Amino acid sequence: MVKARERFEAAVEANEDDPEAWYKLGHLYGSLAEKQKDEDLLGRAGAALKKALALDPAEAHAELDLAAVKLRQGKTEEAEPLLHHVVQVDRNLVEAQRLLGEIYLSDGRNEEAQKAFEQVLWIDANNALAHFGLARVLTISPDNRGAAYQHWKDFLRLSAGDDSYAKERAFAEAVLERYFSDQNR
């Protein structure tokens, strides 16, 4: 990753007016910040992505990544309008819709969260995190017990073998054990 970082930083220095170079640098900084839990890199990611958007306001991927940075910084109120715009510009960027679902769920806007996660699954039925989000929404309502159970199982099936879902998998298994132990697994 060090070589990639040096390469992207050099690309930005060589052409400061290239929105793609700024986007790639911001995306890389964001990935590194997440892996290293580095707030400085997260700030650099935000700055690079803002520069990419200043150069090309239609760059939906940069806007999506900037919203993700804002969420990691705890700036939900800044991330939500960015995500709404991304969804308007490109409905196929399902990560924007999924992140909106997460915002809605954390705010207690369960109906909006359910719709957001269902929209993601309509486009990508194998989106593990959308199943995870929808399972959390549906578990809240006793009327949706069967659907919630199925989404928990779908999440576990889709995330099997992927260590990046370890926390979510542990949570899902605990929920299934506690709330659905009466169902045939």
Secondary structure as UniProt FT lines:
FT   HELIX           2..14
FT   TURN            16..17
FT   HELIX           19..36
FT   HELIX           39..55
FT   TURN            57..58
FT   HELIX           60..72
FT   TURN            73..74
FT   HELIX           76..89
FT   TURN            91..92
FT   HELIX           94..106
FT   TURN            107..108
FT   HELIX           110..123
FT   TURN            125..126
FT   HELIX           128..140
FT   HELIX           142..144
FT   HELIX           145..159
FT   TURN            160..161
FT   HELIX           163..165
FT   HELIX           166..179
FT   TURN            181..182
//
